[in-house]
Amino acid sequence: MDTAAATGLTFRDATDADVDALVALIESAYRGDSSRTGWTTEADILEGQRTDPEGVLAVIKSPDSRLLTVERDGAVVACCQLEHRGDHAYFGMFAVSPALQGGGLGKVIIAEAERHAHETWGVAEMHMTVISAREDLIAWYERRGYRRTGKMTPFPYGDERFGIPQRDDLQFELLVKPLAQ
């Protein structure tokens, strides 16, 4: 049985017309009081914006990326970025509506993203970066088969396009998952 159909989800590529709805979704999942409804909030470690219309549009327009938009009953409920990077795909900009978090949608969406990346681009791995302080989120990805690499990159302190840090120890850790061959 098709898992997406079983959950009433429709997957499609984002268009320019989706930008405002996607920015609102991403912001609601990570920033401000609305994000506290779900469990993926970063409101305690970052204030300000998570993304902006220009950032979302850049992903939509990039020839090596797609912004997978997930709808249920005609409403955008989730999204994720997939970017082809040679032998692997990058998974980012993942957001599920806070009101729907904890119900299994994230598992369905990430599985579809992995399937798509493997079948479309023939990549052997999926890569992502997660703020290393987000132990609960990293544990969720580990339960999906991702492994911590210990490879860190600095948080872009001073660039408010990525938020206003509330602590001075933020960095990104690379997580990697081999995809089915």
HELIX and SHEET records of a PDB file:
HELIX    1   1 THR A    3  ALA A    6  1                                   4    
HELIX    2   2 ASP A   16  ASP A   18  5                                   3    
HELIX    3   3 VAL A   19  TYR A   30  1                                  12    
HELIX    4   4 GLY A   32  SER A   35  1                                   4    
HELIX    5   5 PRO A   53  LYS A   61  1                                   9    
HELIX    6   6 PRO A   98  LEU A  100  5                                   3    
HELIX    7   7 LEU A  105  TRP A  121  1                                  17    
HELIX    8   8 GLU A  135  ARG A  143  1                                   9    
HELIX    9   9 GLU A  160  PHE A  162  5                                   3    
SHEET    1   A 7 LEU A   9  ASP A  13  0                                        
SHEET    2   A 7 SER A  65  ARG A  72 -1                                        
SHEET    3   A 7 ALA A  75  ARG A  85 -1                                        
SHEET    4   A 7 HIS A  88  VAL A  96 -1                                        
SHEET    5   A 7 GLU A 125  ILE A 131  1                                        
SHEET    6   A 7 GLN A 171  PRO A 178 -1                                        
SHEET    7   A 7 ARG A 147  PRO A 154 -1                                        
SHEET    1   B 2 LEU A  46  GLU A  47  0                                        
SHEET    2   B 2 ILE A 164  PRO A 165 -1                                        
END                                                                             
